[in-house]
Amino acid sequence: MPFYFRKSVKAGPFRFTFSKGGVGVSVGVKGFRIGTGPRGHYVHAGMGGIYYRSSIGGGQKPRRVENNFADAQQVVENPAPNVEMIEIQSGDVLEMRDETLGSLLDEINENHRKFRLSVALGWVFGVIGLYLGYKIGGFGYLLPLTALPASAIGGMMDETRRKTVMFYELDGQAEVAYRDLTDAFDILTRCNGKWHVSAAGDINDWHTWKRNAGAYRLVAKEATTLEYKLPDVINSNVTPPAIKVGKQTLYFFPDAVFVEDKDKFGAIRYPDLRVERQTSRFIEEGQVPSDAVVVDHTWRYVNKRGGPDRRFKDNRQIPICLYEVIYFQSASGLNALIEVSQAECGYRFVEAVNNLKRLPQKAPTAAIQSRTATT
């Protein structure tokens, strides 16, 4: 008899099975067995040539990494069904309220609720002009054009009745700190890729891991904007950096971050704001930004060792880019996350926010038609 290795060994009611993937063990009788192995737990039952086999649980999980965003696969429209996507979203902005800014926020929110005279007057003069033009005829058909100057006059009136004026006078130290913030923001705006991350979910089974290019976390994200702008209801001698995070926009004024959510405003003082950053290894299936650093490659479908799964014909290589994520959080409910295409470029921004935290915080003082904040 030639020498050979047996693929299975019995030991009492247990059967041990050997394979390249490892050792499995099962127990049962002919026609029904329960076992576990490298591919997970299973039930095997049947007789007479008809058998049933079903997996129990997910088996051995892929290795997890300490950095939650070490490897990620963008999934926006059709995330994997067995990955729980957790939304990254903030609470009600009206809960983001500092008492030193309470009266200012009340004024901003009240003004925001006022109807727009520009729209109202435009419609009124437009409808009346159409009616009179139809009745008069001839040059009367030009009467609807009176809606344009009427809307312009209404817009000028809205400037005083719907807008809050915020005037800042910064001392030397505060001016330097705020200038550092805007300089750091300029670096972020120059990134070719800027995204808002709205949801994320961990991959916890081999099947999903192999079919998502070896990613350990799936994310949903969309392109966002970083720019200098003022909210529609605020006039100021400072045009702050603004970051769009989904339905909300963060405005980084010298004394606080104002948060706009449709028709509501909240505010977070810098000592109450937490900003953190970390690098992110992102599996980029889309267009690689020209300023991104490609640190590795993977395959659209991978095997357990990270190599290409040969069962798929058009299994292409995918670059892994080194991006950076920046978190914005507060105890009052702010919870937002953005990602940019250049790693390490958020370091100065985080440092600038921390420097603003260390400055003496003073409450804004109200004037008749303006508000002055000295930071």
Buried (B, 14 or more C-beta within 10 A) or exposed (E): EEEEEEEEEEEEEEBBBEEEEEEBBBEBEEEEBBBBBBBBBBBBBEEEEEEEEEEEEBBBBBEEEEBBBBBBBBBEEEBBEEBEBEEBBBBEBBEBBBEBBEEBBEBBBEBBEEEBBBEBBBBBBBEBBBEBBEEEEEEBBEBBEBBEEBBEBBBEBBEEEBBBBBBBEBEEEBBEBBEBBBEBBBBBBEBEBBBBBBBBBBBBBBBBBBBBBBBBBBBBBEEBEBEBEBBEBBBBEBEBBBBBBBEBBBBBBBBBBBBBBEEBBBBBBBEBBBBEBBBBBBBBBEEBBEEBBEEEEBBBBBBBEEEBBEEEEEBEEBBBBBBBBBBBBBEBBBBBBBBBBBBEBBBBBBBBBBBBBEBEBEBBEEEEEBBBBBB
